[in-house]
Amino acid sequence: MKRIAIQGIKGAFHEIAALQYFGQDIETVNCDKFKHIFELVSSGAVEYGVVAIENTIAGSLLGNYNLLKESKVKIIGELSLHITQNLMALPGTTIEDIREVYSHPIAIQQSMDFLSNYPHMRLIEWSDTASSAQKISVEQLKNTAAIASKHAADLYGLEILASEIETHKMNYTRFLVIQRNSHDVPQNNKASLCFELGHQPGSLVDVLTVFKNEEINLTKIQSLPILGHPYQYSFYIDLEWKDRTRYDIALNKALKIVSNLSVLGEYIRDEKFNHEILQN
């Protein structure tokens, strides 16, 4: 049975992502901080970790980029999960009974259009969505609701009062699957890289042109400050290719332009992201 480190508890979106990627025959190890996931994977205490890296509404989880760069792990896969928020409470509760709503602040923010219809509800920020549902179940809190996944409602015996209450329905979170050691897979067609550049005019254009000329598609670029070096930045990019040889050629050319280049992982792209999300 595979052991997978996740952020949050059972019922969290990280657990749902792990189940979708690996299947049901897994044991999840719950972590309260992303840093702990990387530590467990790096030490070999667990085989894999699942970490969120970006959301189509909230944007990138910048801290996880630094953890990827600093830790001794490799990205071996990705998964895009459609996020739906649901209002839930103890069985027999009606929506008119609700006086308090617990959830993660991002989940609350994503559901504000719905919640604005119930101004009498007091909104209480909690550590994560699943623990909000767990709290209501364990403490048998009456007149109290949580915003969480349908999976959390099933796990903690809660009744859904309103489904899919998020304002924006195109709400996806991209998760990365990490492992201490990577294995070259012939089907790999995506990579995540990190590198640094000097302050020369056109230096970023030069390196991106290398990939363009080899028909390597840039799907993401993110810059982050280099700690201790004011106004200097690391660049994180995601690339996709159809021809592995041309990717290798481009990578060798890029090495001559950039400094401190790290291949954070090479893996198979999530086709759901490419076909379901980008087509809308």
C-alpha positions as a Markdown table, in Angstrom:
| # | Residue | x | y | z |
|---|---|---|---|---|
| 1 | Met | 0.0 | 0.0 | 0.0 |
| 2 | Lys | 1.4 | 3.4 | -1.0 |
| 3 | Arg | 1.9 | 6.0 | 1.7 |
| 4 | Ile | 1.1 | 9.5 | 0.5 |
| 5 | Ala | 1.8 | 12.7 | 2.5 |
| 6 | Ile | -0.9 | 15.3 | 2.1 |
| 7 | Gln | -1.8 | 18.7 | 3.6 |
| 8 | Gly | -4.8 | 18.6 | 5.8 |
| 9 | Ile | -6.9 | 15.7 | 7.1 |
| 10 | Lys | -9.2 | 13.1 | 5.5 |
| 11 | Gly | -11.8 | 14.9 | 3.4 |
| 12 | Ala | -9.4 | 17.6 | 2.3 |
| 13 | Phe | -9.0 | 18.4 | -1.3 |
| 14 | His | -5.4 | 17.1 | -1.1 |
| 15 | Glu | -6.8 | 13.7 | -0.1 |
| 16 | Ile | -9.3 | 13.7 | -3.0 |
| 17 | Ala | -6.4 | 14.5 | -5.4 |
| 18 | Ala | -4.3 | 11.7 | -4.0 |
| 19 | Leu | -7.2 | 9.2 | -4.4 |
| 20 | Gln | -7.8 | 10.3 | -8.0 |
| 21 | Tyr | -4.2 | 10.0 | -8.9 |
| 22 | Phe | -3.2 | 6.8 | -7.1 |
| 23 | Gly | -6.6 | 5.0 | -6.6 |
| 24 | Gln | -8.2 | 3.8 | -3.4 |
| 25 | Asp | -5.5 | 1.5 | -2.1 |
| 26 | Ile | -3.4 | 4.2 | -0.4 |
| 27 | Glu | -2.6 | 5.3 | 3.2 |
| 28 | Thr | -2.5 | 9.1 | 3.6 |
| 29 | Val | -0.3 | 10.8 | 6.1 |
| 30 | Asn | -1.8 | 14.0 | 7.2 |
| 31 | Cys | 0.5 | 17.1 | 7.5 |
| 32 | Asp | -0.5 | 20.5 | 8.9 |
| 33 | Lys | 2.1 | 22.4 | 6.8 |
| 34 | Phe | 3.4 | 21.9 | 3.3 |
| 35 | Lys | 7.0 | 21.9 | 4.6 |
| 36 | His | 6.2 | 18.7 | 6.5 |
| 37 | Ile | 5.2 | 17.0 | 3.2 |
| 38 | Phe | 8.5 | 17.8 | 1.7 |
| 39 | Glu | 10.4 | 16.6 | 4.8 |
| 40 | Leu | 8.6 | 13.3 | 4.9 |
| 41 | Val | 9.2 | 12.6 | 1.2 |
| 42 | Ser | 12.9 | 13.8 | 1.3 |
| 43 | Ser | 13.6 | 11.5 | 4.3 |
| 44 | Gly | 11.9 | 8.5 | 2.7 |
| 45 | Ala | 9.3 | 8.2 | 5.5 |
| 46 | Val | 6.7 | 8.2 | 2.8 |
| 47 | Glu | 6.9 | 7.2 | -0.9 |
| 48 | Tyr | 5.0 | 10.2 | -2.3 |
| 49 | Gly | 3.6 | 13.6 | -1.5 |
| 50 | Val | 0.8 | 15.6 | -3.1 |
| 51 | Val | 1.0 | 19.3 | -3.0 |
| 52 | Ala | -1.1 | 22.1 | -4.4 |
| 53 | Ile | 0.9 | 24.5 | -6.6 |
| 54 | Glu | -1.7 | 26.8 | -8.2 |
| 55 | Asn | -5.4 | 27.6 | -8.3 |
| 56 | Thr | -7.3 | 29.1 | -11.3 |
| 57 | Ile | -8.8 | 31.8 | -9.0 |
| 58 | Ala | -6.4 | 32.3 | -6.1 |
| 59 | Gly | -3.2 | 32.0 | -8.2 |
| 60 | Ser | 0.1 | 30.3 | -7.3 |
| 61 | Leu | 1.1 | 29.0 | -3.9 |
| 62 | Leu | 4.5 | 30.8 | -4.0 |
| 63 | Gly | 5.9 | 29.1 | -0.9 |
| 64 | Asn | 5.7 | 25.7 | -2.5 |
| 65 | Tyr | 7.9 | 26.8 | -5.4 |
| 66 | Asn | 10.7 | 27.6 | -2.9 |
| 67 | Leu | 10.1 | 24.2 | -1.2 |
| 68 | Leu | 10.4 | 22.5 | -4.5 |
| 69 | Lys | 13.7 | 24.2 | -5.2 |
| 70 | Glu | 15.2 | 23.7 | -1.8 |
| 71 | Ser | 14.2 | 20.1 | -1.1 |
| 72 | Lys | 15.6 | 16.8 | -2.5 |
| 73 | Val | 12.5 | 15.7 | -4.3 |
| 74 | Lys | 11.3 | 15.4 | -7.9 |
| 75 | Ile | 8.0 | 16.1 | -9.5 |
| 76 | Ile | 6.8 | 12.8 | -11.1 |
| 77 | Gly | 3.2 | 13.8 | -12.0 |
| 78 | Glu | 0.4 | 16.4 | -11.9 |
| 79 | Leu | -3.4 | 16.4 | -11.4 |
| 80 | Ser | -5.9 | 19.2 | -11.9 |
| 81 | Leu | -8.9 | 18.9 | -9.6 |
| 82 | His | -12.2 | 20.6 | -10.1 |
| 83 | Ile | -13.0 | 22.4 | -6.8 |
| 84 | Thr | -16.6 | 22.6 | -5.7 |
| 85 | Gln | -17.7 | 24.1 | -2.3 |
| 86 | Asn | -20.7 | 22.8 | -0.5 |
| 87 | Leu | -22.6 | 24.0 | 2.6 |
| 88 | Met | -23.1 | 21.2 | 5.1 |
| 89 | Ala | -24.4 | 20.6 | 8.6 |
| 90 | Leu | -25.7 | 17.9 | 11.0 |
| 91 | Pro | -28.6 | 15.8 | 9.6 |
| 92 | Gly | -32.0 | 17.4 | 10.1 |
| 93 | Thr | -30.6 | 21.0 | 10.0 |
| 94 | Thr | -32.2 | 23.4 | 7.6 |
| 95 | Ile | -30.4 | 26.3 | 6.0 |
| 96 | Glu | -32.6 | 28.7 | 7.9 |
| 97 | Asp | -31.2 | 27.2 | 11.2 |
| 98 | Ile | -27.6 | 28.1 | 10.4 |
| 99 | Arg | -26.1 | 30.9 | 12.5 |
| 100 | Glu | -22.4 | 30.2 | 12.0 |
| 101 | Val | -20.3 | 28.9 | 9.1 |
| 102 | Tyr | -16.8 | 27.5 | 9.4 |
| 103 | Ser | -14.3 | 27.1 | 6.6 |
| 104 | His | -10.9 | 28.0 | 5.2 |
| 105 | Pro | -10.8 | 31.7 | 4.3 |
| 106 | Ile | -10.3 | 31.0 | 0.6 |
| 107 | Ala | -13.3 | 28.7 | 0.6 |
| 108 | Ile | -15.4 | 31.4 | 2.3 |
| 109 | Gln | -14.1 | 34.0 | -0.2 |
| 110 | Gln | -14.9 | 31.7 | -3.1 |
| 111 | Ser | -18.5 | 31.4 | -1.8 |
| 112 | Met | -19.3 | 35.0 | -1.0 |
| 113 | Asp | -22.0 | 35.6 | -3.6 |
| 114 | Phe | -24.0 | 32.7 | -2.1 |
| 115 | Leu | -23.3 | 33.7 | 1.5 |
| 116 | Ser | -24.3 | 37.3 | 0.9 |
| 117 | Asn | -27.9 | 36.0 | 0.6 |
| 118 | Tyr | -27.7 | 35.0 | 4.3 |
| 119 | Pro | -26.4 | 38.1 | 6.2 |
| 120 | His | -27.4 | 36.6 | 9.6 |
| 121 | Met | -24.7 | 33.9 | 9.2 |
| 122 | Arg | -21.5 | 34.6 | 11.1 |
| 123 | Leu | -18.4 | 33.6 | 9.0 |
| 124 | Ile | -15.6 | 31.9 | 11.0 |
| 125 | Glu | -12.2 | 31.2 | 9.4 |
| 126 | Trp | -10.8 | 27.8 | 10.1 |
| 127 | Ser | -7.6 | 25.9 | 9.3 |
| 128 | Asp | -9.1 | 24.0 | 6.4 |
| 129 | Thr | -12.3 | 22.9 | 4.9 |
| 130 | Ala | -12.3 | 19.3 | 6.0 |
| 131 | Ser | -11.4 | 20.1 | 9.6 |
| 132 | Ser | -14.4 | 22.5 | 9.6 |
| 133 | Ala | -16.7 | 19.6 | 8.7 |
| 134 | Gln | -14.9 | 17.3 | 11.3 |
| 135 | Lys | -15.4 | 19.9 | 14.0 |
| 136 | Ile | -19.1 | 20.1 | 13.5 |
| 137 | Ser | -19.4 | 16.3 | 13.4 |
| 138 | Val | -17.2 | 15.6 | 16.5 |
| 139 | Glu | -18.7 | 18.4 | 18.6 |
| 140 | Gln | -22.2 | 17.9 | 17.3 |
| 141 | Leu | -22.6 | 21.7 | 16.7 |
| 142 | Lys | -26.1 | 22.7 | 16.1 |
| 143 | Asn | -27.1 | 25.7 | 14.0 |
| 144 | Thr | -23.6 | 25.5 | 12.5 |
| 145 | Ala | -22.4 | 24.7 | 9.0 |
| 146 | Ala | -19.1 | 24.1 | 7.2 |
| 147 | Ile | -18.1 | 24.8 | 3.6 |
| 148 | Ala | -16.2 | 21.7 | 2.3 |
| 149 | Ser | -16.2 | 19.0 | -0.3 |
| 150 | Lys | -18.9 | 16.4 | -0.8 |
| 151 | His | -16.3 | 13.8 | 0.2 |
| 152 | Ala | -15.9 | 15.5 | 3.6 |
| 153 | Ala | -19.7 | 15.5 | 4.1 |
| 154 | Asp | -19.7 | 11.7 | 3.5 |
| 155 | Leu | -16.8 | 11.1 | 5.8 |
| 156 | Tyr | -18.2 | 13.1 | 8.7 |
| 157 | Gly | -21.8 | 12.2 | 8.4 |
| 158 | Leu | -23.0 | 15.7 | 7.5 |
| 159 | Glu | -25.9 | 16.6 | 5.2 |
| 160 | Ile | -25.4 | 19.0 | 2.3 |
| 161 | Leu | -27.7 | 22.0 | 2.5 |
| 162 | Ala | -26.5 | 23.6 | -0.7 |
| 163 | Ser | -24.2 | 22.2 | -3.4 |
| 164 | Glu | -21.7 | 24.0 | -5.6 |
| 165 | Ile | -22.0 | 27.3 | -3.9 |
| 166 | Glu | -18.7 | 28.7 | -5.3 |
| 167 | Thr | -19.1 | 31.9 | -7.3 |
| 168 | His | -16.8 | 30.9 | -10.2 |
| 169 | Lys | -17.5 | 27.4 | -11.5 |
| 170 | Met | -14.2 | 27.1 | -13.4 |
| 171 | Asn | -12.4 | 26.6 | -10.2 |
| 172 | Tyr | -9.5 | 24.2 | -10.5 |
| 173 | Thr | -6.4 | 23.4 | -8.3 |
| 174 | Arg | -3.3 | 21.9 | -9.9 |
| 175 | Phe | -1.5 | 19.4 | -7.7 |
| 176 | Leu | 2.0 | 18.1 | -8.1 |
| 177 | Val | 3.0 | 14.5 | -7.1 |
| 178 | Ile | 6.5 | 14.4 | -5.6 |
| 179 | Gln | 8.9 | 11.6 | -4.9 |
| 180 | Arg | 12.4 | 11.4 | -3.5 |
| 181 | Asn | 13.8 | 9.8 | -6.7 |
| 182 | Ser | 12.5 | 10.2 | -10.2 |
| 183 | His | 12.5 | 7.5 | -13.0 |
| 184 | Asp | 12.8 | 8.3 | -16.7 |
| 185 | Val | 9.5 | 7.4 | -18.3 |
| 186 | Pro | 9.4 | 7.4 | -22.2 |
| 187 | Gln | 6.0 | 8.9 | -22.2 |
| 188 | Asn | 7.1 | 12.0 | -20.2 |
| 189 | Asn | 6.1 | 15.2 | -22.1 |
| 190 | Lys | 6.2 | 17.9 | -19.5 |
| 191 | Ala | 8.9 | 19.4 | -17.3 |
| 192 | Ser | 9.2 | 22.0 | -14.5 |
| 193 | Leu | 12.5 | 24.0 | -14.5 |
| 194 | Cys | 14.0 | 26.6 | -12.2 |
| 195 | Phe | 16.9 | 29.0 | -13.2 |
| 196 | Glu | 18.4 | 32.4 | -12.6 |
| 197 | Leu | 19.4 | 35.1 | -15.0 |
| 198 | Gly | 21.7 | 38.1 | -14.9 |
| 199 | His | 20.4 | 41.7 | -15.4 |
| 200 | Gln | 21.2 | 41.8 | -19.1 |
| 201 | Pro | 18.8 | 43.3 | -21.6 |
| 202 | Gly | 16.7 | 40.5 | -23.2 |
| 203 | Ser | 18.2 | 37.7 | -21.1 |
| 204 | Leu | 14.7 | 36.2 | -20.4 |
| 205 | Val | 13.7 | 36.6 | -24.0 |
| 206 | Asp | 16.9 | 34.8 | -25.1 |
| 207 | Val | 16.2 | 31.7 | -23.0 |
| 208 | Leu | 12.5 | 31.5 | -23.9 |
| 209 | Thr | 13.4 | 31.9 | -27.6 |
| 210 | Val | 15.6 | 28.8 | -27.3 |
| 211 | Phe | 12.5 | 26.7 | -26.3 |
| 212 | Lys | 10.3 | 28.5 | -28.9 |
| 213 | Asn | 12.8 | 27.6 | -31.7 |
| 214 | Glu | 12.5 | 23.9 | -30.8 |
| 215 | Glu | 8.7 | 24.1 | -30.6 |
| 216 | Ile | 8.6 | 23.6 | -26.9 |
| 217 | Asn | 5.4 | 25.1 | -25.4 |
| 218 | Leu | 5.7 | 27.3 | -22.3 |
| 219 | Thr | 2.6 | 26.7 | -20.2 |
| 220 | Lys | 3.6 | 28.6 | -17.0 |
| 221 | Ile | 6.2 | 31.1 | -15.9 |
| 222 | Gln | 6.6 | 32.3 | -12.3 |
| 223 | Ser | 9.3 | 34.6 | -10.8 |
| 224 | Leu | 10.2 | 34.7 | -7.1 |
| 225 | Pro | 12.8 | 36.9 | -5.3 |
| 226 | Ile | 16.1 | 35.2 | -4.4 |
| 227 | Leu | 16.4 | 35.5 | -0.6 |
| 228 | Gly | 19.4 | 37.6 | 0.4 |
| 229 | His | 19.8 | 39.1 | -3.1 |
| 230 | Pro | 17.6 | 42.1 | -3.4 |
| 231 | Tyr | 15.9 | 42.6 | -6.8 |
| 232 | Gln | 17.3 | 39.3 | -8.2 |
| 233 | Tyr | 14.8 | 36.6 | -9.1 |
| 234 | Ser | 14.5 | 32.9 | -9.8 |
| 235 | Phe | 12.3 | 31.9 | -12.7 |
| 236 | Tyr | 10.1 | 28.8 | -12.6 |
| 237 | Ile | 8.8 | 27.5 | -15.9 |
| 238 | Asp | 6.6 | 24.6 | -17.1 |
| 239 | Leu | 7.3 | 23.2 | -20.6 |
| 240 | Glu | 5.5 | 20.7 | -22.8 |
| 241 | Trp | 6.9 | 18.9 | -25.9 |
| 242 | Lys | 5.9 | 16.5 | -28.6 |
| 243 | Asp | 9.5 | 15.5 | -29.5 |
| 244 | Arg | 11.7 | 14.6 | -26.5 |
| 245 | Thr | 14.9 | 15.0 | -28.6 |
| 246 | Arg | 14.1 | 18.7 | -29.3 |
| 247 | Tyr | 13.4 | 19.3 | -25.6 |
| 248 | Asp | 16.9 | 17.8 | -24.8 |
| 249 | Ile | 18.5 | 20.1 | -27.4 |
| 250 | Ala | 16.7 | 23.1 | -26.1 |
| 251 | Leu | 17.7 | 22.3 | -22.5 |
| 252 | Asn | 21.4 | 22.0 | -23.4 |
| 253 | Lys | 21.2 | 25.4 | -25.2 |
| 254 | Ala | 19.5 | 27.0 | -22.2 |
| 255 | Leu | 22.2 | 25.8 | -19.9 |
| 256 | Lys | 24.6 | 28.1 | -21.7 |
| 257 | Ile | 22.4 | 31.1 | -21.1 |
| 258 | Val | 21.1 | 30.7 | -17.5 |
| 259 | Ser | 22.7 | 30.0 | -14.2 |
| 260 | Asn | 21.7 | 27.5 | -11.5 |
| 261 | Leu | 19.3 | 25.6 | -13.7 |
| 262 | Ser | 17.5 | 22.8 | -11.9 |
| 263 | Val | 15.1 | 20.3 | -13.5 |
| 264 | Leu | 12.4 | 20.0 | -10.8 |
| 265 | Gly | 10.8 | 17.1 | -12.6 |
| 266 | Glu | 9.9 | 15.5 | -15.9 |
| 267 | Tyr | 6.5 | 13.8 | -16.0 |
| 268 | Ile | 3.4 | 13.1 | -18.0 |
| 269 | Arg | 1.1 | 16.1 | -18.4 |
| 270 | Asp | -2.5 | 15.9 | -17.1 |
| 271 | Glu | -4.6 | 15.5 | -20.1 |
| 272 | Lys | -7.7 | 16.6 | -18.2 |
| 273 | Phe | -6.1 | 20.0 | -17.8 |
| 274 | Asn | -5.3 | 20.3 | -21.5 |
| 275 | His | -8.7 | 19.0 | -22.8 |
| 276 | Glu | -11.3 | 19.9 | -20.1 |
| 277 | Ile | -9.9 | 23.2 | -18.8 |
| 278 | Leu | -8.1 | 24.9 | -21.7 |
| 279 | Gln | -10.9 | 24.2 | -24.1 |
| 280 | Asn | -13.3 | 26.3 | -22.0 |
